[in-house]
Each structure stands twice: as C-alpha cells, then as structure tokens.
Amino acid sequence: MDILYKIFIDPFMQMGAAPDLLVQALWEGLVGGVLYALIALGFVLIFKASGVFNFAQGIMMVFAALTLVGLYEWMARHGVPAPAAIALVLTIGVMYVLAVSIEKFVLRPLVNQPDIILFMATFGLTFVLVGLGELIFGGEPKQMITEQLWLPKGSIDMKILGGLVSLQKIDIAAAVIASAMVAGLAVFFQSTRIGRALRAVADDHQAALSVGISLNQIWVIVWFTAGIVALATGIMWGARSDVSFALEIIALKALPVLILGGFTSIPGAIVGGLIIGVGEKLGEFYWGPLLGGGIESWLAYFIALAFLLFRPQGLFGEKIIERI
C-alpha cells in the first residue's frame, strides 16, 4: 500500500506543494519537446516523400553540427573575416551536396526496391557519415559556437507562484527558433506548390510521375530540408551540451515521438514531441527518485510501447485496414 501511495499520490502532492518546481519541469520539458519535434520532423518529411525511414537522420544532425564547428575553427585560424556566418552558409551548402549525393547514389539506384532495402541503405549511410565525420573532424567532443552565432548565454530568474524559476536564455532561443521552423515548414509543405507535390508523391509515386512531378527533384528538396532541420537541431542540442557523436542517441528519441504522432503527420510530430519532452521531465522530477534516477533514458520508450499496444498507428496516423 505504501508503494502505491508513493507512485500515485505522493508525486501529485509534491506538485501542489511546490508549484514553482512544477513550472520549472514543464518549461524544461516544453523546450526538450519542441527540439524532439524538430528532429522527428526530419524523419516525417523523408518518410512522406519516399516511404523511407531515414535511420541516418541522427548522424546527419551530428555531421551538420561538426561541419559547422570544424569550418568555423579552420577559418578562424586562417583569419577569415566573419567566420561564423561564412561557416553557416558553407554548412548549408554541404547539406545540399549531401542531399544531391544521397538522391543520386542511394535512392535513384534503389527505386522500386522493397522498403527493407531502402531502410538498410540509410543504415549503411549512417556508418558512412560516422566514418567520414571521424576522419575529417576527429572523435573528440567540440564546443558549439553559441556566441559567434549570436545565441544568448546566461539565465533569466523569474518569481512564479511564490518560487524562483530559472529560464536559460539558450533554451528560450531554442524554443523560439525550433517553434518557428516547425511552423514554417508545416505551412510551406501544406500551402505551397512544392508542398502539394510532396503530398502527391507521398500518396502515389506513379500518379505523381504521370502529372509531370519529378521524383528526383522532390527527393533532393526533402532530403535538403531534412538536412537544414538536422543542422538547426544540431546547433541547439550542441549549445546545450557539446557537439559529439553522442548526440545521435538524442536523435533516437524521435522514434517514440513518431510512434505517438504517426510517421506521416507533421502535427503528430509536434504533439508527440511535446508529450515525450514534458513526460520525461515530469517523470525525472517526481518519479525519478522513487525509481532510482535515470528515468529520462527509458521513459520515452515506455510511453511509446503503451501507445503501440493500444493505438499502433499513433495519434494522427491513419488506421490501415486490410480486407481479405
């Protein structure tokens, strides 16, 4: 009976007793959730356009961040003016070259192959980018160039509900930038000609080809967009910790987000990200001490498993009915 009280009653009593701590947990969960949603958005865009689950999205995030920091360090050593701005532009160019290369050398030769073949191709791409990143940039963690990219440091302390809540400025910037990117991409793919072409390709490749839509161009656009998303996410997560290959583990948190929201739904990625982000922080703050800590490393997957049992298509996914 005591253990049931600690699990189901005591955490809610703590929330009421210290509302400022609850606000702190909700804020940190909100920021993490928005960044998870941004990672998941990269998966959703590629899956909608090509039916490919891009296992390499996580390492694309790491590779983009490493490229940015590596270019900045090289140009700063050689006295190049405005190295951060130039490094950012060049990194965007690198992600475009990567998108074109993936379309030409990976996707185009494997058109009409089974989905598992395409998935394994992205799995192989992951290790290619890992090896390339280690060869060029080394395996040591690097510091994100937050000040050079005009990202704020420090914190803002606010008195809320009788307590002190600390908001990191980098978290505020991350939440604003990620929210703007998610909203902008949602509008872009919902309301523009390219967005309509993307939806046509997602619905039926052959029908899209019959009305003159180029699959090759759509795939390049989508993979390039996913690369920009990976770059933005790498900057934000790198600013919160370090830029290293360990960031790829964070990207895997997009899997529970996709399970919750549905693999083809942009709103689902947003809602799923917020559920996972807030759920992780509340779990760590209130149930972590009871369960021995480290709950953030597995709670997202536990939530995803519960959804798989009761709603396997996700909150916004389409239920597939096969008639025999």
C-alpha positions in Angstrom: 0.0 0.0 0.0 2.9 2.3 0.8 4.5 1.8 -2.6 1.1 2.6 -4.3 0.9 5.9 -2.3 4.5 6.9 -3.4 3.7 6.2 -7.1 0.2 7.5 -7.5 -0.4 10.1 -4.7 2.9 11.5 -3.4 4.1 13.0 -6.7 0.9 14.9 -7.2 1.1 16.2 -3.6 4.6 17.4 -4.4 3.3 19.3 -7.4 0.8 21.1 -5.3 3.3 21.8 -2.5 5.9 23.3 -4.8 4.2 24.8 -7.9 7.4 26.7 -8.9 9.2 23.3 -9.3 6.3 22.1 -11.4 6.6 25.2 -13.7 10.4 24.6 -14.0 9.8 21.0 -15.0 7.1 22.0 -17.5 9.3 24.6 -19.1 12.3 22.3 -19.5 10.0 19.6 -20.8 8.5 22.1 -23.3 11.9 23.1 -24.6 13.0 19.5 -25.0 9.7 18.5 -26.6 10.0 21.2 -29.2 13.5 20.1 -30.1 12.4 16.4 -30.2 9.6 17.5 -32.6 12.1 19.3 -34.8 14.2 16.0 -35.0 11.1 14.0 -35.7 10.1 16.4 -38.5 13.1 15.4 -40.5 12.0 11.8 -40.3 8.5 12.7 -41.2 9.4 14.7 -44.3 11.6 12.0 -45.8 9.1 9.2 -44.9 6.2 11.1 -46.5 8.2 11.8 -49.7 9.9 8.5 -50.3 8.4 5.9 -47.9 11.9 5.6 -46.5 12.6 5.5 -42.7 15.8 7.5 -42.6 17.9 5.9 -39.9 20.7 8.3 -40.8 18.8 11.4 -39.6 20.5 11.3 -36.2 24.0 11.2 -37.7 23.0 13.9 -40.2 22.4 16.1 -37.2 25.8 15.3 -35.7 27.6 15.7 -39.1 26.0 19.1 -39.8 27.0 20.4 -36.3 30.5 19.0 -36.7 30.8 20.6 -40.1 29.7 24.0 -38.8 32.2 23.9 -35.9 35.0 22.5 -38.0 34.7 25.1 -40.7 34.5 27.9 -38.2 37.6 26.7 -36.4 39.5 26.4 -39.7 38.5 29.8 -40.9 39.2 31.4 -37.5 42.7 30.0 -37.5 43.3 31.4 -41.0 42.0 34.9 -40.2 38.9 34.7 -42.4 36.5 37.6 -41.6 33.1 36.8 -40.2 33.9 33.1 -39.9 30.7 32.1 -38.2 28.4 33.5 -40.9 30.5 32.0 -43.7 30.7 28.6 -41.9 26.9 28.6 -41.5 26.4 29.3 -45.2 29.0 26.7 -46.3 27.4 24.1 -44.0 24.1 24.7 -45.6 25.9 24.1 -49.0 27.4 20.9 -47.6 23.9 19.6 -46.6 22.7 20.4 -50.1 25.6 18.4 -51.7 24.8 15.6 -49.3 21.1 15.6 -50.3 22.0 15.5 -54.0 24.5 12.7 -53.4 22.1 10.6 -51.5 19.4 11.0 -54.2 21.9 10.2 -57.0 23.9 7.4 -55.4 21.5 5.8 -52.9 17.8 6.5 -53.7 17.9 6.5 -57.6 19.5 3.1 -58.0 17.1 1.6 -55.5 13.8 2.9 -56.9 11.0 0.3 -56.6 13.1 -1.9 -54.3 11.5 -3.3 -51.1 11.3 -0.9 -48.2 13.7 -3.0 -46.1 16.4 -2.5 -48.8 15.9 1.3 -48.6 16.0 1.2 -44.8 19.2 -0.8 -44.8 20.7 1.7 -47.3 20.1 4.5 -44.8 21.5 2.3 -42.1 24.7 2.0 -44.2 24.6 5.7 -44.8 24.8 6.2 -41.0 28.1 4.4 -40.8 29.5 6.2 -43.9 28.8 9.6 -42.2 30.2 8.4 -38.9 33.4 7.3 -40.6 33.6 10.5 -42.7 33.0 12.7 -39.7 35.6 10.9 -37.6 38.1 11.1 -40.5 37.6 14.8 -41.1 36.8 16.2 -37.6 38.1 13.5 -35.2 36.2 11.8 -32.4 36.7 14.4 -29.6 33.7 16.5 -28.4 33.7 20.1 -29.7 32.2 23.2 -28.2 29.3 24.8 -30.1 30.0 28.4 -31.2 27.0 29.8 -29.5 28.3 33.4 -29.0 29.5 33.6 -32.6 26.1 32.5 -33.9 24.5 35.2 -31.7 22.9 32.7 -29.4 22.5 34.2 -25.8 24.1 32.8 -22.7 23.1 33.1 -19.1 19.7 32.8 -17.5 16.6 34.8 -16.5 15.3 34.3 -13.0 11.6 34.8 -12.6 9.4 34.7 -9.4 6.4 32.5 -10.2 3.8 31.1 -7.8 6.0 32.2 -4.8 9.1 30.5 -6.0 12.1 31.2 -8.2 12.1 29.7 -11.8 15.3 29.9 -13.8 15.0 30.1 -17.6 18.1 29.5 -19.6 18.4 32.1 -22.4 19.7 29.4 -24.8 16.6 27.4 -24.0 14.3 30.3 -24.8 16.2 30.9 -28.1 16.0 27.2 -28.9 12.2 27.1 -28.2 11.5 30.2 -30.3 13.7 29.1 -33.3 12.5 25.5 -33.3 8.9 26.5 -33.0 9.3 29.0 -35.9 11.0 26.3 -38.0 8.3 23.7 -37.3 5.5 26.2 -38.0 7.2 27.5 -41.2 7.8 24.0 -42.6 4.3 23.0 -41.8 2.9 26.0 -43.7 5.4 25.5 -46.5 4.5 21.9 -47.2 0.8 22.5 -46.6 0.3 25.6 -48.8 3.0 25.8 -51.5 3.3 24.1 -54.9 6.3 22.1 -53.6 4.3 21.0 -50.6 1.4 19.9 -52.8 3.8 18.0 -55.0 5.3 16.3 -51.9 1.8 15.2 -50.8 1.2 13.8 -54.3 4.4 11.9 -54.2 3.6 10.6 -50.8 0.1 9.4 -51.9 1.2 7.7 -55.2 4.6 7.8 -56.9 3.2 6.6 -60.3 0.3 9.1 -60.3 2.8 11.9 -59.4 5.0 10.9 -62.3 2.1 10.9 -64.6 1.3 14.6 -64.0 4.9 15.7 -64.5 6.2 15.7 -60.9 9.9 14.9 -60.8 10.6 12.4 -58.1 14.3 13.2 -58.2 13.8 16.9 -57.6 11.3 16.2 -54.8 13.7 13.8 -53.1 16.5 16.3 -53.2 14.3 19.1 -51.8 13.1 16.9 -49.0 16.5 15.5 -48.1 18.0 19.0 -48.2 15.2 20.3 -46.0 15.8 17.4 -43.6 19.5 18.4 -43.6 18.6 22.0 -42.7 16.4 20.6 -39.9 19.3 18.5 -38.8 21.7 21.5 -38.8 19.3 23.6 -36.7 18.7 20.7 -34.2 22.5 20.0 -34.0 23.2 23.7 -33.2 20.5 23.8 -30.4 21.4 20.5 -28.8 25.2 21.2 -29.2 24.7 24.5 -27.5 23.0 22.8 -24.5 25.9 20.2 -24.2 28.7 19.5 -26.6 29.0 18.5 -30.3 29.9 14.9 -30.3 28.7 11.6 -31.8 26.8 11.0 -28.5 24.2 13.4 -29.8 23.0 10.7 -32.1 21.4 9.0 -29.1 19.3 12.1 -28.5 18.0 11.8 -32.1 16.8 8.3 -31.4 14.2 9.9 -29.0 12.5 10.9 -32.3 11.4 7.2 -32.6 8.9 7.4 -29.6 7.8 10.8 -30.9 7.0 9.2 -34.3 5.2 6.3 -32.7 3.0 8.7 -30.7 2.3 11.1 -33.6 2.3 8.9 -36.6 5.1 8.5 -39.2 3.4 10.7 -41.8 1.9 13.5 -39.7 3.6 16.9 -39.1 1.1 17.9 -36.4 1.7 14.5 -34.9 5.4 15.1 -34.7 4.7 18.4 -32.8 2.2 16.8 -30.4 4.3 13.7 -29.9 7.4 15.7 -29.2 5.7 17.8 -26.5 4.2 14.7 -24.9 7.6 13.0 -24.7 9.5 16.1 -23.6 7.1 17.1 -20.8 6.6 13.5 -19.8 10.3 12.9 -19.4 10.9 15.9 -17.2 7.9 15.3 -15.0 9.0 11.7 -14.7 12.5 12.7 -13.8 11.4 15.3 -11.3 8.7 13.4 -9.5 9.1 9.7 -10.1 12.9 9.6 -10.7 13.9 9.4 -7.0 11.4 6.6 -6.4 12.7 4.6 -9.4 16.4 5.2 -8.8 17.0 8.0 -11.3 17.9 7.8 -15.0 14.3 7.6 -15.9 14.8 10.0 -18.8 16.8 7.4 -20.7 13.9 4.9 -21.0 10.6 6.7 -20.1 10.0 7.8 -23.7 10.2 4.3 -25.0 7.9 3.0 -22.3 5.3 5.6 -23.3 5.8 4.6 -27.0 5.3 0.9 -26.0 2.0 1.8 -24.3 0.8 3.6 -27.5 1.8 0.7 -29.7 -0.4 -1.6 -27.6 -3.5 0.5 -27.8 -3.1 2.7 -30.8 -0.3 1.4 -33.1 -1.0 4.0 -35.8 -0.3 6.9 -33.5 -2.5 9.8 -32.6 -2.6 11.3 -36.1 -1.7 8.2 -38.2 -4.1 6.6 -40.5 -5.5 3.2 -39.4 -4.7 0.6 -42.0 -7.5 -1.9 -42.6 -6.7 -4.9 -44.8 -9.7 -6.7 -46.3 -9.5 -10.3 -47.1 
